[in-house]
Amino acid sequence: MSRILNQRCFNHSVREAVARCPGCARYFCRECVTEHQHRLLCAICLRKIAVGPASTRRASTAFVRAIQISLGFLAAWFFFFAFGQILLLIPESFHNASLWKAPWYLSK
Amino acid sequence: MKKKRSGETRSPFEILEEATHLLRIAPGMTLATYYAGSVPFILGLLYFCEEMSRSPFASQDLVGAALVLAILFLWMKTCQVMYCRQIRAILAAESMPQWSLRRGLRIFFCQSAIQPTGLFILPLVLIPALPFPWAYSFYQNVTALSDGESMEVIPLVRRAWRQSAYWAMQNHLVVLIGVVFAFFVFVNWGVLIYTLPGLVKTLFGIETVFSRTPIAMLNTTTLTAVIGLTYLSVDPILKSAYTVRCFYGEAMQSGEDLKAEIKRFEGLRSVSA
């Protein structure tokens, strides 16, 4: 807190700083920061965020999303399929607990 | 005035205590949301294990049964996100979130893209043991941070990864306490299920195959049932704990914990006035 008291606004050198932008770590006066999603941001960082989602949206098209979801779904299916295969490989005597009644086990 | 401490200085016990407290004060609907997703999956898993271990048509049914189980798994993850969002709303002193089909589908698709990888990664990282808490925390954070507002997967992954890197010692201890707690819950459920046929015979005189040969209880179905019951008992607390961790982690930048305090204080002031 003591650091901010000695700071001046990045845009207006005569004004005292009241906030530090979490995006660029610069100090700003009350007029140079805006609240965005519960954070006080400067105009430049706010613009970057505003531009960011649009470009991201362009990159991750509906096709990419469909691929992501399909791969995820396929991975879940494959996992349970492999799990089922492992269960099929386990001997019947283990599943129905007759393994514990086997002569070799009882003789121990 | 009692000074509220940030997430950084909280011990894992405090996080778990707060998580349990949130679970206790949460409306019945919150836990009902959790179990609406988890109970069908556990029942499905039980049926799957039973089919695969006993049925003569197991190999024919495997493809379809695995498909149903995958859908139930993703449904469970969707319900768990809704549960975490409600816990977070209580924590942030906000009104309960409103759910719509569109929002639910966004959560479902987001979770479909991320959570299935955990089915492979979590058992793999369990072998070297050391990176397990980070990986476990990451997948819990994906559940705790998703809210259905956006379908973007990569920002959610980044947020979850950032949160899992915070307070490593706290995270490790939460996982350790969770494992120890889960072990004792597992033993409790195991003992209960093992003694149940004997109790039924003593109290009601009903003879079963398990009361005649208790060793027959040591089969895969019983083991799956005990694991499932342990998961249903322990996981809501751990999900709640990771929601608390994520809340304090994000509050370092957003100051959301302070806002929640102010909201609660204003609420108390209006009641007293």
Interface residues (C-beta under 8 A of the other chain):
Chain A: P22 Q37 H38 R39 P53 T56 S60 R65 Q68 I69 L71 G72 F73 A75 A76 W77 F78 F79 F80 F81 F83 G84 Q85 L87 L88 I90 E92 F94 H95 N96 A97 W100 K101
Chain B: F48 C49 M52 S53 R54 A58 S59 L62 V63 A65 A66 L67 L69 A70 F73 L74 F109 S112 A113 I114 Q115 P116 T117 L119 F120 M151 E152 V153 I154 P155 I215 A216 M217 L218 N219 T220 T221 Q253 S254 G255 E256 K259
